[in-house]
Amino acid sequence: MRVYAPNGTAVASAPSVVRRSAAGTFTVSEADAPHAQSAAIALRTVGGIDALIALQGIEDPTERRRRAVKHGRRALDALDELKLGLLAGSLDQATMLRLKSVTADLKDGSGDDKLDQVLAEIELRVEVELAKAGIS
């Protein structure tokens, strides 16, 4: 039996024929002796792992925009929390750390120029507040 695969790595051979004599015993001819195994051929991947990872990295522009809007809203919420803490006189370190953590998300582009400008202004405001608090 022969198995055909796209990469040709699997080839099977027909089983050897065993002869039986009339007395009930059998013999194996020298031609039917076992053959040495050939080295295994390395399997090729279908499409490759790199191609799959590259496909996962491709994202839809609307998904990028949605994520950028979400990060902008988180930054505005953190700035609002900072404002309320300053007005109440109860500004805590957790608010400043949250404000610092949202700045990293604002650096990603959205693909929309107007949205990127708004996010840049929010990022600038966050950095000013962090600088005033002495957090770099």
N, C-alpha and C positions, 0 to 999 in steps of 0.2 A: 504494500500500500504506500502511496506517495502523497504527502500532505503539502499543498502549495500555500505559502504564506507570502504577504507582500515583501518581507525582507528575506525570504528564502532560508530561514534558519532551521526549520524543522523538516528533515527528510528521514523517512523511515524505510527500511528495506523489508522484503518479503521474508518470512521465516524459512529456515532451512528444512529440507525434506529428510525425514528419517526413514530408512529402509528397514523393512522387517523381513527376516528370512522365514522359510517354511518351518523351521524347528521351533519357532517362537522366540528366538533371540533377535536382537537388532544390532546393526553395525552402523557406524558413522564413517563416511568416506573422508579421506584427507582433504578433499576440496571443500567439505562442509565444516571444517574446523573454524573455531571462533576467530574473528578478525580483530585486530587491535582497534580500539576506539580512537577516532580522530578528535583533535582538540575542539572544544566547544567554541562556537562563534559567538561573539558578543552581540547581545540583542540591541536593536536600535529602538529608540522610543518613538512613538507615533506623535509627530508634531514637536516634541521636545518640551521640557519643563520650562525653558526660557520663554517659549511662545505663550504658554499658559499664564505665566506670571505677567508677561507684557499685556495680555488681554485683560487681566484683572486690574491692571493699573490704568486702563482707559476708562475714563468716567464721562458721563453725560454732562454737557454744559449746564443743564438745568439743575442737576444734582450738585455741581460745584457752586452754583449761585445760591441754592437752598442752604447749603452748608455755611456759606459765607454770611448769609442773613442770620442764621442761627448763632454764629460766633459773634456777630455784631450786636445782636440782642442780649447775649450773655454779658458782653462788655458793658453795654448800657445799663443793664441791671446791676452790675458790680459798681459802676459809677454812681448809680442812684442810691445804692446801699451805703456808699462812702459819704454821699451828701447827707443822708439821714443820720448817719453816725456823727458827722461833724456838727450838724444842727443840734443833736441831742447831747453832744459832749461825751459820747460813749464810743469813741472810735477804737476798735480792737485790732489786733495784729492779724486775725483771721481774715478780716475784710481786705486788708492790704495784700495779703498773700493770694487771696482769690483774684484781686485786681491784677496782680503780677502774672498769675497763671493764664488769664484770658488774653494777655498781650501776644503770647506765642501763636494763638489761633488766628489773630488778626492779620498776620503777615502773609497768609496764603491768599493768592489772587482768586477772584471770582470769574474773571473773563469779561465782566461788564465794567466799562470805564467809570461810569457814574457811581456805581456801587463801590468800586475800589477807592474812589475819592472819598466817599462817606466813611468807609472803613479806615482810611488813612487819617482822617480827622479824629475819629474815635480813638484810634491808636495814639495819636499825638496827645489827646487829652488824658488818656490813661498814663502815658509816660510822664506828663507834667505832674500829675498827682503823685505818682511814685517818686519822682525827683523831690517834690516838696516834702514827702515823708522820709526821704533819705534812703529809699530802697532802690538799688540799681539792678 
